[in-house]
Amino acid sequence: MNDHDIELLEKIRQQYNGVPYPNTPLETTPKNDFLMLFFTV
């Protein structure tokens, strides 16, 4: 693994730690709220 790969992995790690996926609780479902499928932060 070269320096570029390590740097890229670190950027991905920082993004995930800042905005984990999914950003909606798993208990929340769009089943009764169709518009929630299109909600973006």
C-alpha positions in Angstrom: 0.0 0.0 0.0 1.5 3.3 -1.0 1.2 6.8 0.7 -1.7 7.8 -1.6 -3.7 4.7 -0.6 -3.1 5.4 3.1 -4.1 9.0 2.7 -7.3 8.0 0.9 -8.2 5.5 3.5 -7.7 8.1 6.2 -10.0 10.6 4.4 -12.7 7.9 4.1 -12.3 7.0 7.8 -12.7 10.7 8.8 -15.8 11.1 6.6 -17.4 8.0 8.1 -16.6 9.1 11.7 -18.1 12.6 11.0 -21.2 11.4 9.1 -21.8 7.7 9.8 -24.0 5.7 7.4 -26.9 5.3 7.7 -27.5 8.7 9.3 -31.1 7.7 10.1 -31.8 5.4 13.0 -32.5 1.8 11.9 -35.8 1.9 13.8 -37.0 4.7 11.5 -38.6 3.4 8.3 -40.1 5.1 5.2 -42.9 2.5 5.3 -45.4 5.1 6.5 -43.6 8.2 5.2 -42.8 7.9 1.5 -41.2 11.3 1.3 -38.6 10.2 3.8 -37.0 8.2 1.0 -36.0 11.5 -0.6 -34.8 13.2 2.6 -31.2 14.4 2.4 -29.0 16.1 4.9 
